[in-house]
């Protein structure tokens, strides 16, 4: 039996809204095979170094998205200096294996369950360990949210009122679920474009059992499904809606989906099963840009129709958009702004297009020779320019981005300055930390309040 600590890295990460489902899954799997497991959650504010020194694990497994991978590496380097063998995993480490090996003793490339057990059982040497695709998700052991501070994540919407969870009222206990692995669409900006893994889904029965447990054990009142397209399989969704009503669940929920996955008949069933929000990856108001990003799989008219029928069904229709796409002109960005205004979305988010390692977009940048040798991964947070994909100057891009952010403030009441200050009163230490990190944000809020 080995002692393992799994680390959720991100010491300054502002968006800790959803619990680390990936680590909870690995913890359950390692425990099933007799290993002793704990989770150290830096995003939730836990002192991970004290926990590691106190528990003295045989291995420390560390994950981290590209935006927080520098924190993952910092933790791994500290572990090495203090004699704790390290295991790196996640999308970033899987793509940039050689970089990851500079910090981790083991790097898992791909899905981590079976690879982790091989490492803990001493069956593989240090270096790259290939992961194995899990075929039946229902056969994985049930996750245990007691590994983490569940109350921290249940209050995620209250800490970040301007987040994407528009359907969640204040003071509502929120949890998240992911019931799918893989995605069939291969958009050029998404990490699924390099994996080539098949789409696998938990059964409707399995999902309902997890929701029943959340409602009973954790008094969960709202759930957000993290799947790229929760509505992908119409037979599963029909069964899910039927089982939801039979179980007498009261949890409200929202999800992400593709515009081509919804129709009026399905939306009626979703509404009856307490679905409150559907978020689409709408990306752009320019058909040329949309076709490039989505490999010609969706159209502007399909996007408009999906918004229309979702709103007609009494469900919040939300969307995510990207600006600064390859070869995109300022006129095309304004087409996106026009689309947002004309289609009266219930909520939306805007990000600066970011070429994450392993995506087709990253490969395009490599072919053009615009990827620098030294990269600050902290800039890969969807709100900063990484390296130019358009001919528009960084200064002008910043102004255009601010235009969209102002529109977000107008459309999303939760992000209004007064509401943000209310949250700051409830969480003064976190607000102060954020202000020290980005003083301009506090000045901007103060100016807006004066105008009001």
C-alpha positions in Angstrom: 0.0 0.0 0.0 1.3 3.4 -1.0 0.4 6.8 0.6 -0.6 9.4 -2.1 -1.4 13.1 -2.0 -3.1 14.5 -5.0 -2.6 18.3 -5.4 -5.1 20.7 -7.0 -2.6 23.5 -8.0 -3.4 27.2 -8.4 -2.4 29.6 -5.6 -3.8 32.7 -7.3 -6.6 31.1 -9.3 -9.8 33.1 -9.2 -12.2 30.7 -10.8 -12.4 27.9 -8.2 -16.1 27.4 -8.8 -16.2 23.7 -9.7 -14.7 21.0 -7.5 -11.7 19.1 -8.9 -13.6 16.1 -10.3 -10.5 14.7 -12.0 -8.7 14.3 -8.8 -11.7 13.0 -7.0 -12.0 10.3 -9.6 -8.3 9.4 -9.3 -8.6 9.3 -5.5 -11.5 6.9 -5.6 -9.6 4.7 -8.1 -6.4 4.6 -6.0 -8.5 3.9 -2.8 -10.2 1.0 -4.6 -6.8 -0.7 -5.1 -5.9 -0.4 -1.4 -3.8 2.8 -1.4 -4.1 5.6 1.2 -5.1 8.9 -0.5 -5.6 12.5 0.5 -6.2 15.7 -1.6 -4.4 19.0 -1.0 -6.4 21.7 -2.6 -4.4 24.9 -3.2 -7.2 26.5 -5.2 -9.5 26.2 -2.1 -6.8 28.0 0.0 -5.3 24.9 1.7 -1.6 25.1 2.8 -0.5 22.1 0.7 3.1 22.2 1.9 2.2 21.8 5.5 -0.1 18.9 4.5 2.6 17.1 2.6 5.1 17.5 5.4 2.5 16.3 8.0 1.3 13.2 6.0 4.7 12.3 4.5 3.3 10.6 1.3 5.2 8.1 -0.8 4.0 10.0 -3.9 2.6 13.4 -4.7 0.4 13.6 -7.8 0.0 17.1 -9.2 -2.4 18.4 -11.9 -2.9 21.8 -13.3 -4.3 23.5 -16.4 -2.0 25.5 -18.6 -2.9 28.8 -16.8 -1.7 27.4 -13.5 1.0 24.9 -14.6 3.7 27.2 -13.3 2.2 26.6 -9.8 2.2 22.9 -10.5 5.9 23.0 -11.4 6.7 25.1 -8.3 5.1 22.5 -6.1 6.8 19.6 -7.9 10.2 21.3 -7.6 9.7 21.8 -3.8 8.6 18.1 -3.5 11.8 16.9 -5.2 14.0 19.1 -2.9 12.2 17.6 0.1 12.4 14.0 -1.1 8.8 13.3 -2.2 8.5 11.5 -5.6 6.2 13.4 -8.0 3.6 12.4 -10.6 2.5 14.9 -13.2 -0.8 14.6 -15.1 -3.4 16.6 -17.0 -3.7 17.9 -20.5 -0.7 20.3 -20.3 1.7 17.7 -19.0 0.4 15.1 -21.5 1.1 17.4 -24.4 4.4 19.0 -23.3 5.9 15.9 -21.8 9.5 16.9 -22.1 8.9 20.2 -20.3 6.9 18.4 -17.6 9.7 15.8 -17.1 12.0 18.7 -16.0 9.8 18.9 -12.9 8.1 15.6 -12.4 9.6 12.1 -11.8 6.7 10.5 -13.6 4.5 12.1 -16.3 1.2 10.4 -17.2 0.3 10.9 -20.8 -3.4 10.4 -21.3 -6.1 9.2 -18.9 -4.6 8.6 -15.5 -6.4 5.8 -13.6 -4.5 2.7 -14.7 -1.2 4.5 -15.1 -1.5 5.8 -11.5 -1.9 2.3 -10.1 1.1 1.1 -12.0 3.2 3.8 -10.5 1.9 3.3 -6.9 2.4 -0.5 -7.2 6.0 0.1 -8.4 5.4 -1.6 -11.8 6.9 1.2 -14.0 10.1 3.1 -14.1 10.4 6.9 -13.7 9.6 8.9 -16.9 6.7 8.8 -19.3 3.8 6.5 -18.3 1.1 6.0 -21.0 -2.4 6.2 -19.8 -5.2 3.8 -20.8 -8.5 4.8 -22.2 -11.3 3.9 -19.7 -14.0 2.1 -21.8 -16.9 1.9 -19.3 -17.3 5.0 -17.1 -20.0 3.4 -15.0 -17.5 0.8 -13.8 -15.3 3.5 -12.2 -15.6 3.7 -8.4 -18.0 6.4 -7.0 -16.2 9.6 -6.1 -16.2 10.8 -2.5 -16.4 14.6 -2.1 -15.4 14.4 1.5 -11.8 14.4 0.2 -12.2 18.2 -0.3 -13.8 21.2 1.4 -17.2 20.7 -0.2 -18.6 23.9 1.4 -16.0 26.0 -0.4 -17.2 24.8 -3.8 -20.9 24.9 -2.9 -20.4 28.7 -2.3 -18.7 29.2 -5.7 -21.4 31.3 -7.3 -21.6 33.6 -4.3 -17.8 34.2 -4.4 -17.9 34.9 -8.2 -21.3 36.4 -9.0 -20.3 37.2 -12.5 -19.5 33.7 -13.4 -21.2 31.6 -16.1 -23.8 30.1 -13.6 -26.6 32.5 -14.4 -29.3 30.0 -13.3 -27.9 29.7 -9.8 -29.6 32.0 -7.2 -27.6 33.6 -4.4 -27.0 31.4 -1.3 -27.6 28.2 -3.3 -25.5 25.1 -2.7 -23.8 24.2 -6.0 -21.9 21.2 -7.1 -20.7 19.9 -10.5 -20.8 16.6 -12.4 -19.0 15.4 -15.4 -20.6 12.4 -17.1 -18.8 12.3 -20.5 -15.2 11.8 -21.7 -14.1 12.7 -25.2 -15.8 15.0 -27.8 -16.5 14.2 -31.5 -16.3 17.7 -32.9 -12.5 18.6 -33.0 -12.8 22.3 -32.8 -9.4 23.9 -33.6 -9.1 25.6 -30.2 -10.0 22.6 -28.0 -7.7 20.1 -26.3 -10.0 17.3 -27.6 -8.5 18.0 -31.1 -5.3 16.1 -30.2 -6.6 13.3 -28.0 -8.4 11.2 -30.6 -10.3 9.4 -27.8 -13.8 8.0 -28.4 -16.8 9.6 -26.7 -17.8 7.6 -23.6 -20.7 8.5 -21.3 -22.1 7.5 -17.9 -25.5 6.0 -18.2 -28.6 8.1 -17.3 -29.1 5.8 -14.2 -25.5 6.5 -13.0 -26.0 10.3 -13.3 -29.3 10.2 -11.4 -27.7 8.1 -8.6 -25.0 10.8 -8.2 -27.6 13.6 -8.1 -29.6 11.7 -5.5 -26.5 11.3 -3.3 -25.6 15.0 -3.7 -29.1 16.0 -2.7 -29.2 13.6 0.3 -25.6 13.8 1.6 -24.6 17.4 0.8 -28.0 19.1 0.5 -27.0 20.2 -3.0 -29.6 22.5 -4.6 -28.0 23.1 -8.0 -25.7 21.2 -10.4 -23.7 22.2 -13.4 -22.7 19.5 -15.9 -19.1 20.1 -17.1 -19.5 17.9 -20.2 -18.5 19.6 -23.5 -21.9 18.5 -24.8 -24.2 17.0 -22.2 -27.1 16.7 -24.7 -25.0 14.8 -27.3 -26.9 11.5 -26.9 -30.7 12.1 -27.3 -31.6 8.6 -26.0 -29.6 9.1 -22.8 -31.1 12.5 -22.3 -34.7 11.2 -22.7 -34.0 8.5 -20.1 -32.2 11.0 -17.8 -35.3 13.3 -17.9 -37.6 10.4 -17.2 -35.5 9.1 -14.3 -35.1 12.6 -12.9 -38.9 13.0 -12.5 -39.3 9.4 -11.2 -36.7 10.1 -8.5 -38.5 13.2 -7.3 -35.3 15.3 -7.4 -35.5 19.0 -6.7 -32.0 20.0 -7.9 -32.0 22.6 -10.6 -29.3 22.2 -13.2 -27.5 23.7 -16.2 -25.2 22.3 -18.9 -23.1 23.0 -21.9 -24.2 21.8 -25.3 -23.8 22.2 -29.1 -26.4 24.2 -31.0 -27.1 21.2 -33.2 -27.9 19.0 -30.3 -31.2 20.7 -29.2 -34.7 20.6 -30.6 -38.1 21.7 -29.4 -39.2 18.3 -28.3 -36.1 17.7 -26.2 -36.3 21.2 -24.7 -39.8 20.5 -23.4 -38.5 17.3 -21.6 -35.5 19.2 -20.3 -37.7 22.0 -18.9 -39.9 19.4 -17.1 -36.7 17.9 -15.6 -35.7 21.2 -14.0 -33.1 22.3 -16.6 -32.6 26.0 -16.1 -29.7 27.0 -18.4 -28.0 25.8 -21.5 -24.7 27.3 -22.6 -23.5 27.1 -26.2 -20.1 27.6 -27.7 -21.3 30.3 -30.2 -17.7 31.6 -30.7 -18.3 34.3 -33.4 -20.9 36.4 -35.2 -18.8 36.0 -38.4 -19.6 33.0 -40.5 -16.0 32.9 -41.9 -14.5 32.8 -38.4 -17.1 30.4 -37.1 -16.5 28.0 -39.9 -12.7 28.1 -39.3 -13.1 27.5 -35.5 -15.7 24.7 -35.8 -14.5 23.0 -39.0 -17.6 24.1 -41.0 -19.9 22.2 -38.6 -22.2 25.0 -37.5 -23.7 28.2 -39.0 -24.8 31.5 -37.7 -28.4 30.6 -38.5 -28.1 27.4 -36.4 -26.7 29.5 -33.5 -29.6 32.0 -33.8 -32.2 29.2 -33.9 -30.8 27.4 -30.9 -31.0 30.6 -28.8 -34.5 31.2 -30.0 -36.0 27.8 -29.2 -34.2 27.6 -25.8 -35.6 30.9 -24.7 -39.1 29.9 -26.0 -38.8 26.8 -23.8 -38.3 29.0 -20.7 -34.7 28.0 -20.3 -31.8 30.5 -20.0 -29.9 30.6 -23.3 -26.3 31.6 -22.7 -23.2 31.6 -24.9 -19.4 31.9 -25.0 -17.5 33.9 -27.6 -13.9 34.4 -28.7 -12.1 37.4 -30.2 -8.6 37.7 -31.6 -9.0 34.6 -33.9 -6.5 33.9 -36.7 -6.8 36.4 -39.5 -9.9 38.0 -37.8 -10.5 41.6 -38.7 -12.0 44.3 -36.4 -15.1 44.3 -38.6 -15.6 40.6 -37.9 -15.2 41.2 -34.1 -17.9 43.9 -34.3 -20.2 41.3 -36.1 -19.8 39.2 -32.9 -20.8 42.2 -30.8 -23.8 42.8 -33.0 -24.8 39.1 -32.8 -24.8 39.3 -29.0 -26.9 42.4 -28.8 -29.5 41.3 -31.5 -30.0 37.8 -30.1 -30.7 38.9 -26.5 -28.7 36.2 -24.7 -29.5 35.6 -21.1 -25.8 35.6 -20.3 -22.5 35.3 -22.2 -18.8 35.3 -21.7 -16.0 36.6 -23.9 -12.4 35.3 -24.1 -9.4 36.2 -26.1 -8.5 33.3 -28.4 -5.7 31.3 -26.9 -3.6 28.6 -28.7 -3.3 26.0 -26.0 -0.6 23.4 -26.4 -1.8 20.3 -28.3 -4.7 22.1 -30.1 -4.9 22.5 -33.9 -4.6 26.2 -33.2 -1.2 25.6 -31.5 0.0 23.6 -34.5 -1.0 26.4 -36.8 1.1 28.8 -34.7 4.0 26.4 -34.8 3.8 26.2 -38.6 3.9 30.0 -38.8 6.9 30.1 -36.4 5.2 32.6 -34.0 5.6 30.5 -30.8 8.4 32.1 -28.7 11.0 29.9 -26.9 10.1 31.2 -23.5 6.4 31.4 -22.6 4.7 32.7 -19.5 2.0 30.1 -19.1 0.2 32.4 -16.6 -0.9 34.5 -19.6 -2.9 31.5 -20.9 -6.0 32.5 -18.9 -8.3 33.5 -21.8 -8.1 37.2 -20.9 -4.7 38.2 -22.2 -3.0 38.1 -25.6 -0.5 35.4 -25.7 1.1 35.8 -29.2 -0.6 37.6 -32.0 -3.0 35.7 -34.3 -4.3 38.8 -36.0 -2.8 41.9 -37.6 -4.6 44.1 -35.0 -2.2 45.7 -32.5 -2.1 44.5 -28.9 -3.1 48.0 -27.8 -6.2 48.0 -30.0 -7.1 44.4 -29.0 -7.1 45.5 -25.4 -9.5 48.3 -26.1 -11.8 46.0 -28.2 -11.7 43.4 -25.4 -12.7 46.1 -22.9 -15.7 47.0 -25.1 -16.9 43.4 -24.9 -16.3 43.3 -21.1 -18.4 46.4 -20.7 -21.2 44.7 -22.7 -20.8 41.7 -20.3 -21.4 44.0 -17.4 -24.5 45.3 -19.0 -25.9 41.9 -19.7 -24.8 40.1 -16.5 -26.3 41.9 -13.5 -24.3 39.8 -11.1 -21.1 41.5 -12.3 -22.4 45.0 -11.5 -19.9 46.9 -9.3 -22.3 47.1 -6.3 -22.8 43.3 -6.3 -19.1 42.7 -6.6 -18.6 44.9 -3.5 -21.2 43.0 -1.6 -19.2 39.8 -2.2 -16.0 41.7 -1.1 -17.7 42.5 2.2 -18.4 38.8 2.7 -14.9 37.6 1.6 -12.6 40.6 2.6 -9.3 38.6 2.6 -9.9 37.1 -0.9 -11.0 40.5 -2.2 -7.9 42.2 -0.8 -5.7 39.5 -2.4 -7.3 40.0 -5.7 -7.0 43.8 -5.4 -3.3 43.5 -4.6 -2.8 41.3 -7.7 -4.8 43.6 -10.0 -5.2 47.1 -8.5 -6.6 48.4 -11.7 -9.8 46.3 -11.3 -10.5 48.0 -8.0 -10.0 51.5 -9.4 -12.3 50.7 -12.3 -15.1 49.5 -10.0 -14.7 52.7 -7.9 -15.0 54.9 -11.0 -18.2 53.1 -12.1 -19.7 53.6 -8.6 -19.0 57.3 -8.8 -20.8 57.5 -12.2 -23.8 55.7 -10.8 
